[in-house]
Amino acid sequence: VKLIAEAAAALPLVLQDAERRYDAHPVLTLIRRPNMAQGRAELFEALFGQLLLSGNAFVEAVRAELSR
């Protein structure tokens, strides 16, 4: 499971719609650094590992409000 998850997480990510492929987009920025503890590879390794082990995997986007 670990080897498959690592290999899948290493694949390049492409964001495109019917008209064009995006080199810069807010979703790509978010996926590059999804949180303070993980980068893209760590997030996708965990996601693919969960998918392989349980058959389900979910990602939830939550915006943290910073207190001043």
C-alpha positions, 0 to 999 in steps of 0.5 A: 500500500505504501509503495502504491501511495507513494508512486501515485502521489509522485505523478504530476498534477494537471488542472484543465477545463474544456478550453485550456490547461492552467499553469497558475490557479488558486487550486494549484496553490492550495494543493502545493501547500495544503496545510502547515504540516503537509506538502502536496506529496504527503497529502496525496500519499495519505489520501491514496493510502486511505483509499487503498486500505478502506475503499474511501478517501475524502478531502475537506477544504476548511478556511481557518480564521486567524485571530488577531 
